[in-house]
């Protein structure tokens, strides 16, 4: 009987383990065909379908933000007129167009990505303001890289402004996606709370020991009295 119960328990554990192993790494969608494709990706990548899912979501939203960026950049750059030389005009116009296009496209990028793409990461437990600040820091770094790449391609390689901006956005896109995982939505650290927990546990152990020490004379007295009654 005991052996059969042990075998039943082991079989139940195996079933639970298999269920846990078959749990998908991605967030299921409302489209069956997408879920089947993600199942295949999950098997091929050994449980990395969640990265693929976030990459496609980030790419779709980032593509919309990039179109907004390019549109605002082109409008501001070509509409801005200043009584200055050609070189000065290009530098000032490019800078203003970059800043305005960046700020507008940043909001277009952050709001849907924060709600859909990175919603299930551990770092999403931070406040909305903290997430937006971290997202802004990452995006500012990417913005500086975009300006640097765009300036080098435009003035060094002599590629037209529109195409140099598009190339810079593609390169910085990969950087931003990676850095959002490493910094923006990185899991929150709880190391600062561990010493307090250890102190509480130690105090609890000391309290239990003192309680046991206080109860020992009573137990001994009760045992002595019961021995006398038996005698």
C-alpha positions in Angstrom: 0.0 0.0 0.0 2.7 2.4 1.0 4.6 1.6 -2.3 1.5 2.2 -4.4 0.9 5.6 -2.6 4.5 6.6 -3.2 4.2 5.6 -6.9 0.9 7.7 -7.2 2.6 10.7 -5.6 5.6 10.4 -7.9 3.3 10.2 -10.9 1.4 13.3 -9.7 4.7 15.1 -9.3 5.8 14.1 -12.8 2.5 15.4 -14.2 2.8 18.7 -12.4 6.4 19.0 -13.6 5.4 18.3 -17.2 2.6 20.9 -16.9 5.1 23.5 -15.6 7.5 22.6 -18.3 4.9 23.0 -21.0 3.9 26.5 -19.7 4.6 29.0 -22.5 7.1 31.8 -21.8 5.1 34.3 -23.9 1.8 36.0 -23.0 -1.1 34.3 -24.9 -3.0 36.5 -27.4 -6.5 36.4 -28.6 -5.4 35.0 -32.0 -5.0 31.3 -32.3 -2.6 31.4 -35.3 -0.3 33.8 -33.4 -0.3 31.5 -30.3 0.6 28.5 -32.5 3.5 30.4 -34.1 4.7 31.5 -30.7 4.5 27.8 -29.5 6.8 26.9 -32.4 9.2 29.7 -31.6 9.1 28.7 -27.9 10.2 25.2 -28.8 12.9 26.3 -31.3 14.4 29.0 -29.0 14.1 26.8 -25.9 11.7 29.1 -24.0 12.6 32.5 -25.6 9.3 33.3 -27.3 8.6 36.1 -24.9 11.6 38.0 -26.3 10.3 37.5 -29.8 6.9 38.6 -28.8 8.2 41.8 -27.2 10.5 42.4 -30.2 7.6 42.4 -32.6 5.4 44.5 -30.4 8.3 47.0 -29.9 9.0 47.0 -33.6 5.4 47.7 -34.5 5.1 50.6 -32.0 8.6 51.8 -32.8 7.8 51.8 -36.5 4.8 54.1 -35.9 7.0 56.3 -33.7 9.7 56.4 -36.3 7.3 57.6 -39.0 6.1 60.3 -36.6 9.8 61.2 -36.0 10.6 61.4 -39.7 7.5 63.4 -40.5 8.1 66.0 -37.7 11.8 66.2 -38.5 11.1 66.8 -42.2 8.4 69.4 -41.5 10.4 71.4 -39.0 13.7 71.2 -41.0 12.2 72.3 -44.3 9.8 74.9 -42.8 12.4 76.6 -40.6 13.8 79.7 -42.1 16.6 81.7 -40.6 18.8 84.6 -41.9 22.0 82.7 -41.6 24.6 81.0 -43.7 24.0 77.5 -45.2 26.2 75.7 -42.7 24.8 77.5 -39.6 21.2 77.0 -40.9 21.8 73.3 -41.3 23.3 72.9 -37.8 20.5 74.9 -36.1 17.7 73.4 -38.2 18.9 69.9 -37.7 19.2 70.4 -33.9 15.8 71.9 -33.5 14.2 69.3 -35.8 15.8 66.5 -33.9 14.7 67.8 -30.5 11.1 68.4 -31.5 10.8 65.1 -33.4 12.4 63.3 -30.5 10.0 64.6 -27.8 6.9 63.9 -29.8 7.9 60.5 -30.9 9.0 59.6 -27.4 5.5 59.9 -26.0 4.1 58.0 -29.0 6.7 55.3 -28.2 6.5 55.1 -24.4 2.8 55.0 -23.7 1.8 51.9 -25.8 5.1 50.1 -25.1 4.7 50.6 -21.4 1.2 49.2 -21.5 1.6 46.4 -24.0 5.3 45.4 -24.6 6.9 45.7 -21.2 3.8 45.3 -19.0 4.7 41.9 -17.7 8.4 42.6 -16.8 9.4 42.8 -13.2 10.5 46.4 -13.5 6.9 47.5 -14.4 6.1 47.4 -10.7 7.8 50.8 -10.4 5.7 53.9 -10.4 4.6 55.4 -13.7 6.9 58.4 -13.1 9.9 56.2 -12.4 9.3 54.1 -15.5 8.9 57.3 -17.6 12.1 58.7 -16.2 14.1 55.6 -16.9 12.5 55.4 -20.4 13.5 59.0 -21.0 17.1 58.4 -19.9 17.4 55.4 -22.2 15.8 57.4 -25.0 18.0 60.4 -24.5 21.1 58.2 -24.8 19.7 56.8 -28.0 18.8 60.3 -29.1 22.5 61.4 -28.7 23.6 58.3 -30.7 21.0 59.2 -33.4 22.3 62.8 -33.7 25.9 61.5 -33.8 25.2 58.9 -36.5 23.0 61.2 -38.5 25.5 64.0 -38.4 28.4 61.7 -39.5 26.3 60.2 -42.3 25.0 63.6 -43.5 28.2 65.7 -43.3 30.8 63.0 -43.6 29.4 60.5 -46.0 27.1 63.1 -47.7 23.9 61.0 -47.4 20.7 63.0 -47.7 19.2 64.0 -44.4 16.1 61.9 -44.6 18.0 58.6 -45.4 20.7 59.3 -42.8 18.0 59.9 -40.2 16.3 56.6 -41.1 19.6 54.7 -40.9 20.4 56.2 -37.5 16.9 55.3 -36.2 17.3 51.7 -37.3 20.7 51.3 -35.5 19.5 53.0 -32.3 16.3 50.9 -32.3 18.3 47.8 -31.5 20.2 49.6 -28.8 17.0 51.0 -27.2 15.3 47.6 -27.2 18.2 45.9 -25.5 18.8 48.7 -22.9 15.1 48.8 -21.9 15.6 45.2 -20.7 18.9 45.9 -19.0 17.9 49.2 -17.3 14.4 50.7 -17.9 12.4 47.6 -16.8 15.0 45.8 -14.9 13.7 43.9 -11.8 13.6 45.9 -8.6 16.3 45.0 -6.0 15.2 44.0 -2.5 18.7 43.6 -0.9 18.1 46.6 1.3 15.2 44.9 3.1 17.1 41.7 3.9 19.0 42.9 7.0 15.8 44.0 8.7 14.2 40.6 8.0 17.3 38.8 9.5 17.1 41.0 12.6 13.4 40.2 13.1 14.1 36.5 12.7 17.0 36.8 15.2 14.7 38.7 17.7 12.0 36.1 17.2 14.5 33.3 18.0 15.7 35.1 21.0 12.2 35.6 22.2 11.4 31.9 21.7 14.5 30.9 23.6 13.7 33.2 26.5 10.2 31.8 26.6 11.5 28.2 26.7 13.9 29.2 29.5 11.0 30.7 31.5 8.9 27.6 31.1 11.6 25.1 32.1 11.3 25.6 35.9 7.5 25.2 35.7 7.9 22.0 33.7 10.4 20.7 36.2 8.2 21.6 39.2 5.3 19.9 37.6 7.3 16.8 36.9 8.6 16.8 40.5 5.0 17.1 41.9 3.7 14.3 39.7 6.6 12.1 40.8 5.7 12.7 44.5 2.0 11.9 43.8 3.0 8.6 42.1 5.3 7.8 45.0 
